[in-house]
Amino acid sequence: MLFAIIVSIPFAIWVKKFNPEAFENYKQIYGILFMDIIYIGFLLYAGAKEKVEDELIVKIRSQSLASAFIFGIVWIITKPIIHYMLQNEIVDLHSQDVILPMLIMYIILFHFNNKNR
């Protein structure tokens, strides 16, 4: 995430300074690029090897991944329902509404399961 901030913010400031109308036109693209860099960072962190990569770590990774997948499915089902109940508005989920919570849940589950082994 730090890399995304370090790269995206100075780039956006540079574009805004030298070409303000392009910045206004492409503001959404900068947000997408920022989130993509964050996704890549989470994926690199999630896939990083431990100092001791044995069968127990592989099992913990598999269990954490399965639990994060189940969490993602529950998230997909419940988020529109809760949003409708609170705001009387039907929303459509996009991939970024599911991917980031699943990655975060995987990292949290793996961290706590690895600490408690």
C-alpha positions as CSV (number, residue, x, y, z in Angstrom):
1,M,0.0,0.0,0.0
2,L,2.9,2.3,0.8
3,F,4.2,1.7,-2.8
4,A,0.8,2.7,-4.2
5,I,0.9,5.9,-2.3
6,I,4.5,6.7,-3.1
7,V,3.9,6.1,-6.8
8,S,0.3,7.4,-7.3
9,I,0.2,10.7,-5.4
10,P,3.3,12.3,-7.0
11,F,2.2,11.2,-10.4
12,A,-1.2,12.7,-10.0
13,I,0.2,15.9,-8.7
14,W,2.6,16.1,-11.6
15,V,-0.2,15.5,-14.1
16,K,-2.5,18.0,-12.4
17,K,0.3,20.7,-12.5
18,F,1.2,20.3,-16.1
19,N,-2.1,19.3,-17.6
20,P,-5.1,20.1,-15.4
21,E,-7.8,19.2,-17.9
22,A,-6.3,15.8,-18.4
23,F,-6.3,15.3,-14.7
24,E,-10.0,16.0,-14.5
25,N,-10.7,13.7,-17.4
26,Y,-8.6,10.8,-16.0
27,K,-9.2,11.2,-12.3
28,Q,-11.1,7.9,-12.3
29,I,-8.3,6.1,-14.0
30,Y,-5.8,7.2,-11.3
31,G,-8.1,5.8,-8.7
32,I,-8.3,2.5,-10.6
33,L,-4.5,2.4,-10.9
34,F,-4.1,3.1,-7.2
35,M,-6.4,0.3,-6.3
36,D,-4.7,-2.1,-8.7
37,I,-1.3,-1.3,-7.1
38,I,-2.9,-2.0,-3.7
39,Y,-4.2,-5.4,-5.0
40,I,-0.8,-6.3,-6.3
41,G,0.7,-5.4,-3.0
42,F,-1.7,-7.6,-1.1
43,L,-1.2,-10.5,-3.5
44,L,2.6,-10.2,-3.1
45,Y,2.2,-10.1,0.7
46,A,-0.2,-13.1,0.7
47,G,2.0,-15.2,-1.5
48,A,5.2,-14.4,0.3
49,K,7.0,-17.5,1.7
50,E,7.5,-18.0,5.4
51,K,11.0,-18.7,6.8
52,V,10.0,-22.3,7.4
53,E,7.6,-23.4,4.6
54,D,6.5,-26.9,5.7
55,E,3.3,-28.9,5.3
56,L,1.6,-27.2,8.3
57,I,2.1,-23.8,6.7
58,V,0.6,-25.2,3.4
59,K,-2.4,-26.5,5.4
60,I,-2.8,-23.2,7.2
61,R,-2.7,-21.3,3.8
62,S,-5.3,-23.7,2.3
63,Q,-7.6,-23.3,5.3
64,S,-7.2,-19.5,5.3
65,L,-7.9,-19.4,1.6
66,A,-11.0,-21.6,1.9
67,S,-12.3,-19.5,4.8
68,A,-11.6,-16.2,2.9
69,F,-13.5,-17.7,-0.2
70,I,-16.5,-18.5,2.0
71,F,-16.3,-15.1,3.5
72,G,-16.4,-13.6,0.0
73,I,-19.5,-15.6,-0.9
74,V,-21.2,-14.5,2.3
75,W,-20.1,-10.9,1.5
76,I,-21.6,-11.1,-2.0
77,I,-24.9,-12.3,-0.6
78,T,-25.3,-10.1,2.4
79,K,-23.9,-6.7,1.3
80,P,-26.7,-5.9,-1.2
81,I,-29.3,-7.1,1.3
82,I,-27.9,-4.9,4.1
83,H,-27.5,-2.0,1.7
84,Y,-31.1,-2.3,0.6
85,M,-32.3,-2.5,4.2
86,L,-30.4,0.6,5.2
87,Q,-30.8,2.8,2.2
88,N,-33.8,1.4,0.2
89,E,-31.6,1.1,-2.9
90,I,-30.5,-1.9,-4.9
91,V,-26.8,-1.9,-5.6
92,D,-24.7,-4.1,-7.9
93,L,-21.5,-5.4,-6.6
94,H,-18.3,-4.9,-8.6
95,S,-15.2,-7.0,-8.4
96,Q,-13.4,-4.5,-6.2
97,D,-16.2,-4.7,-3.7
98,V,-15.3,-8.4,-3.2
99,I,-11.6,-8.8,-3.9
100,L,-10.2,-6.4,-1.3
101,P,-12.2,-7.8,1.6
102,M,-11.3,-11.4,0.6
103,L,-7.6,-10.5,0.4
104,I,-7.7,-8.8,3.8
105,M,-9.6,-11.7,5.3
106,Y,-7.1,-14.2,4.0
107,I,-4.2,-12.2,5.4
108,I,-5.8,-11.9,8.8
109,L,-6.8,-15.6,9.0
110,F,-3.4,-16.7,7.9
111,H,-1.6,-14.5,10.3
112,F,-3.7,-15.6,13.3
113,N,-3.7,-19.3,12.4
114,N,0.0,-19.2,11.9
115,K,0.5,-17.5,15.3
116,N,-1.7,-20.0,17.1
117,R,-0.2,-23.2,15.6
